[in-house]
């Protein structure tokens, strides 16, 4: 039996740890401000590095000395002011994300995505509700906002209606949406976003290297089922028993007014129509890529690798969301004219203002970092250290995943964190022999699993507000303590899948994605 004083001490230490994380996170400026500061630091640092002659030996065959390039001179200033716009417009993730979101916006505005989530969760057998909730949370990441805004409150209501603790439903949905953020059966908007940043980082070592949106698809599709299973086990074996029997008097709202709306006949017809249109699109697309004569295969080699299909995957994301979304909206009467479709796309773009501003400064940071040769120099120096320490084997990914998870506690934006860390760690791990695709997968695991235990996550306040409806005295510490088991289990289980998949069976993490990069020894 645990002594009460020991339990109090453990809780006190845990609370202090959470308070420290929150305090450290609050010290950080907004990610946009952070990138602006980093840009200034890169310029100043390049001047210092150039003055002292910072350099490294290029490990590539026939390579010379890589020298730091100063931006604190006339030539550097000229390059900055003349490239400011092209740095922004040429930043790969910007266009790919915006184009993909045009299609997602139609599917979201028409009500298709919301109806699909409601139908999946509400029509599940009572014994399968938990797995349906977590699974729906994971696949909702194609339009993450809907997962937080619709699925999390809906899951709490469903659990309460079944006589289960509503906070268990909230926790299960939150875990699926946020801790399983990178997993999905479909290639979503996060895939081209991260692939664009990874490509920029990989180009510091190999200027011709291209990471596609499909680079992690195989691994992330399988991860969807793993997250659903782990989330179900944690909910039913750890979280729900710990929460105990729910006392309705703890609620801050009238629970009798909580109504769960089932899909109407019109919505069901819309879902059938959208499903048929998606099937037709899939068949047509298959004809362009499956046969050897497919027009979207590589015209030179006849293979799928480096084909127009893979290079244009963002266009297909747009189409496969836009057309079924419009069909659903047309059947349900939500979308009757082209004006409704245009309004849906416009509304989707209007929500991206913050992201566009962030990308402007992130693009400058990535460009400046590349110009100074800091990325290549740090990568070589880091690879030399890893080699001398004997950390060139798979164990290096244990440290990398843990580092990404820790940084995510204080810098919750996936794109912001990767834009900062990728230019250093992608080249570094490429030098010791690992492909950018595998490095990106490891990052996505670390970045996802701690989303649910950091107050820095942008939707954490929203989740807390929903939780308070069912337990009026619930605080940040209680919510984080509830979500911590998911974070731990997901981190361990997902990492184990990574090592078994990549190093145990040497299977590709995505379409034509290699595990290793031709190793060069510093």
N, C-alpha and C positions, 0 to 999 in steps of 0.2 A: 504494500500500500504506500502511495506517495505521501510524504509528509506535507501538510499544508504550507509550512514555511518554504519548503523546496519549490512547491508549485508557484507560490507568490514570487519567489526570487526569479524563477524562469520567466514568468509573465512580465516581471519588471524589466528583466534584461531584454526580452523580446520587444517590449514597448519602447525601451530606450533606443534599440536598434532602428525601429520604424521611425521614431522621432528624428533620429540622426539622418536617415535617408531623406525624410521630408525636408529637414533643415538644409541639407546639402543641395537638394534639388531646387529649393527656393532661392538659393544663392546664385544659381545659374540665370543668366538673362534669357530673354525669349530666343528661340532658335534662330530667328532672322537676325537679331542683334548679335548673336553668337557668331554667325557666319561673317557678318560685317567686321567684327573684332578680329576674327581669324584672318580675314583678308589683309587688314592692317598689319597684323603680326607677321604674316608671310612676307610682306613687302619689307618691313623692318629687319626681320630675320635674314632675308636674302642679302640685304646690304652687309650685315655682320658676317654672314657665312662667306660672302664673296671677298670681303676684306681679309679674312683669316685663311682663305683658300681651302674651304671644306671640299673634299672630293672623295671618290671611291673608285676602285678598279672595276670596270665593266666586266661582268663574268661571262658574257656571251663570247663565242668564238670570234677572235679578231677584234674584240672590243678594246677600247683605249681607256682613258681616264675620264670619269664622269665628274665634272666640276660644277659647283653651285653657281647659279647665274643670279647676279644682283638685279633687282628691279628698282633700286634706289639710285638711279642715274637717269640721264636724259633719254637713253635708249629704252630703258624700262618704262618710264613715264609715257613715252610715245606709244609703246606697245599696249599699255593699259588703256589709254584713252581711245585708241583706234580700234581696239578689239572688244570694248565693253558690250556693244550691242551684239556682235556676232558670237561672243561667249554665251550670251543668253539665248539667242535664237537657235544656236547650234547645239545646245545642250540636249542630248538625245532623249532623256526621260520626259522632257516638257511636252514635245509633240505626241509621243506615244501615249502618254497618260491622258492627255486632253482628247485625242481621237477616240480612245477606248471609252472614255466617260461619256462621249456623245451618245453612243449606243446604250450604255448602262442607264443614262438619264432617261431615255425613252421607256425602257423597261420598268424603271422605277416610278416615273410619273404616271404611267398607264395603270399602275397597281399590280403588275404581273409579279414582281419580286415579293411584295408583301403578301399577296395571295398564295404564292408558292410556299412561303415559310409557314403561313397559318395552316395551309392544307396539310403540310408535312407533319407538323407538330400536333394539330388538333385531331387528325384522323388516325394517329398512332394508337395501338392497343395500350391500355393502361399500364401493362407490364413493360412496354417498350417506350414509354414516354420519355424517360431519362435519356436513352440513347438517341431518340429522335431529336430532342432538344439540343444536345451537344452537336450532333451531326448537322442539324439545321444551322447552328451557330457557325460552324466551320465553313459551310458552303455559302453562307451569307456574306462572306468576305469579298465576293465580287462587287458588293455594294455595302461596304462596312457600316455606313451610317444606319442602314435599315436594321442591321443586326442589333446595334445598341438601342436604337429608338423604338423598334417594333418587337423584336424577339425577346429581349430581356424582360420587359414588363409583361409581355404575353405569357412567358414561361412561368413567372411568379404566380400569375392568375390561374394558370392551368393546374399547377401543383396544389394551390389552395383549394381549387374546386374538387380535386381528387382526395382531399383530406390529408395532404402532405404539407410539409413546411414550405411556405412560399419562398423563403430565402434560399432553400435548396434548389428550387427551380431557377431563381435568379442567378445563383452561383454557377449552375450547370450551363446556362446559356452564356453567361459572361465568360466562362472558361473556354467554351467553344469559339465564340466570336473573337476574343482577344488573345488568349494564350495559344490558341490554334490558328493565329492570324495568317500565317504563311501557307498553311495547308489548304488544298482545295482540289476538287475533281476537275474543275475547269481552269483554264489559263485566264487569270483575272488581271485587273489593273496594276496590282503590285508587282507582277512578273516583269512586264516591260520597264517599269520604273526602276527596279533594282538592277535589271540586266543592263540598262543604259549606263548606270553608274559603274557597274562592274567592268563593262567594256572600256570605259574611259580609264579606269585604274589599270586594267590589263595592258592597255596600249602603251603604258610607260615601259613595259618590258618587250611587248610584241605589238608594234604599230598596226599590224593587220588582223589582230585577234578580234573576233566578234562573238559576243555572248547574246544569244537570242532569248526571247521571252519564254520559249519552250525548254530552256536549259535545265530546269528543275522539275519539270512536269511529272515524270514517272515517280520520283520520290515523294513529291507533295501530294499526289493523288493517293498513294498508299498510306501516307501519313494521315489523311482524312479519316480513314477507318481506325487507325491506331489511336488518334486523339479521341474519337467517339467512344472507343472501348475504355480507354484510360479515364476519360471524363465521367463515364457512367459508373465505373468501379469506385472512383473517389467520392462521387456524390452519394452513392447508396451505402458504401461501407465506412466512409469516414465523416463526410460533412453532415449528412442528414442525421445519423445517430448522435453526433455531437450537438446538433441544434435541438434535438429532442422534439417533444410534442409541441405543436404551435398553440400559443395562447392568443386568441383573437383580440383580447383586451390590450395587447401591446401595439396594435395598429394605430396609426395616426389618421386613418381614413375610414369611411364606412364601407366595410367589405361587402355588404349586401348590394352595393351599387356597382360592384365590379362585375361587368358582363363580358362574356367571351362570345364574339360573333363568329358563327360558322360561315363557311363559304356559301354564298347564295347560288341558286341554279344558274343565274347569269354569269357569275364568276367562274363556276365550274365549266360552263360552255366556253368561256374565254380561255380557260386553262387548256381545254382540249384543243381549241383552235391554235393556241400558241405552241402546244406540243407537236401538232401536225406540221406546222410551218417550220419548226426547228428540225423535225425529222427530214422534211423535204430538203432543207438547206444542207443537212449532214450528208444526204445521199448525193446531191449535186456536187458537194465539195469532195466527196469520196471519189467521184468519177474523174476529178481533176488531179488526184494525187495517188490513188491506189494502183491503177493500171500503169504498165511501163510506158504507155504513150500519153500519160496524163500531162496536160498542158502546164500544170504548175510544178512539175518536177524540174530539176536542174537541167536546162537545155543542153548543156555540154556533156554532163556525165550520165544523165538519166536517173540520178539518185534523188532521194528526198533531202539529203544533206546539202546545205547551201542553196536550197531551191527557193523559187519565188514564193512558195507556200509558207515556208518558215520565215523568210525575210518579211513577208507581209502579214504575219500572224495578227498584228494589231488591227488590220483591216477586217479580218474575220471575226475578231472579238466584237468589233463595232456592229457588223452585220448580224451575227448570231444573237445579239441582244436587241438590236433595233427592230428587226423584222418581227420576231415573235412578240416583242413589246407592243408594236403597233397593232398587230393582229388582235392581241388581247384587248387593247384599248378600243379598237374599232368594234369588236363584238360586244363589249360591255358599255359602249357609248361614251367612254371617257375621251377618246380621240376620234373626231369625225372629219377633220380637215387637215391639210398640210400645216395650217397655223398652229394646231394643237401639238404636232410633232416638233415644229420649230420652237414653240414655247418650252417644250420639255427639254430640248437640247440647250436652249438659252438658260433655263433655270439650273441645269447641271453645271454649266460654265460659270454661272454667277456664284456658285458655292466654292469655286476654285481660286478666288482672289488671294487668299492667304498663301496658298500653295504656289501661285505664280510669283508672288513677292519673294517667298523663300527660295524658289528656284533661281531667281535673278542673282541673289547673293551666293547661293551654293555654286552656281555656274562660274562665278568669278573666282571663288575659292579654289575650285578644281582646276581652272585654267592657270591661275597664279602658281598653284602648287606644282603643276606640270612644267611650267616655264622655268621655275627655279632649279629644277632637277632634284628637289628635296625628296620626292617620292622614290626615285631610283636610288639615290644615295642612302636613304633610310632603309630601303628594302635590302640593299646589299649588306649594309652594316648589320641589320637585324638578322639576315640569313646567316651571316658569318657567326653571329652570337649563337643562334640556334644550332648551327653545325658544331661549334666548339663545345656547346653544352650537351650535345648528343640528343637534341630535341627535333630531329628531322623525321621521325616516324609518326604514325597516327596519333601518338599521345599529344602531339602539338595541338591537335584539334580540341582536346579536352580543355586546355588552357584558353584557346581561342573562343570556344563556345562560352566558357565561364566569364571571360572578359566582356564579351558582347552582352551577356545577360546582366552583368554588373553595371556597365555603362548605360544600359537601357533603363535602369532604375532612376537615373537622373536626366536622361535625354530621351524622352519617350517617342519622338518621331523616327519611324523606321528609315525614311529617306534622308533625314538630317544626320542621323548617326552613321549611316552607311556612306554618305557623301564625305564625311570627315575621316572615317577609319579605312575605307576601301583603298584610297591612294597609297596607304602605307602597307596594309596587310595583304592585299591581293598580290602586288609585285613580290613581297617578301616570301610568301608561301609558294608563289610560282617558281621562284629561284630554287627552292629546295625540292621542287618536283611535283606540285599539286596544281590541278587545273582550276581556273577561275570559277567554273561551274560548281565544283565541289566546295570551294572556299565560300561561295555565296550561300550554298545550302547550310553550311555550318553556322554562318552568320544569322540566317533566318531562324534557326532553332533557338539560338541564344537570345535574339531580339524578341521573339514571340513569347517565350515562356515566362518572362517576368513582367509582361504588360499588366497583368492583373494584380500585381502587388506594389505598384508604384503610383503614388498620387500625382505624378507628373504626366501620366497617360491622359490624353485630352478628354476622354469620355468618363474618367473616373468619377468626376463630380456628378455626372448624370446618373451613373449606376448607384452612387451613394444616395442621391435624392429618391430613386425608386425604392431602395432598400428601407429608407426611413418610413415609407408608407406602411410597411408591415411591422417595423420595430422602431418606435418613435425615439428611443434613446440610443440607437445604434450610431457608433462613431467610426472614424476612419480606421482606427486600430482594429476594431471588431471585424470590419469588412476585409481588411488585409489578412487578418488571422484566418478568416473563413476561406479565403482564396489561396492561402499559402500551400496547403496540401496539393492543390492542382499544379501549382508552379513547380513544386519539387518533383512530383511524379512525372509530369510532362517533360521536365528537363532530363531526368534519368532515362525514362522510357524512349523519348524521341532521340536522345543521344545514342542510346543502345541500338536503335534501328539504324541510325546513321552509320555506326561502325560496322554493324553486321552487313548492311547493304553495300557500303562502299569498299570496306577492307576485308570483310568476310567472304562475300560472293563476287566482289569486283563488278557489280552491276552499274550501268550508267544511271546517273541521277535524272537525266532528261534525254530528249531526242538527240542522238548522236553526240552526247556529252561525254568527253573523256574523263577518266579519273585522274590521270597524271598529265603533267606538262613536261616536255622534254627537259630533264633536269640539267642545270648548269652548276658547277661547283665554284663558289667564290674563291 
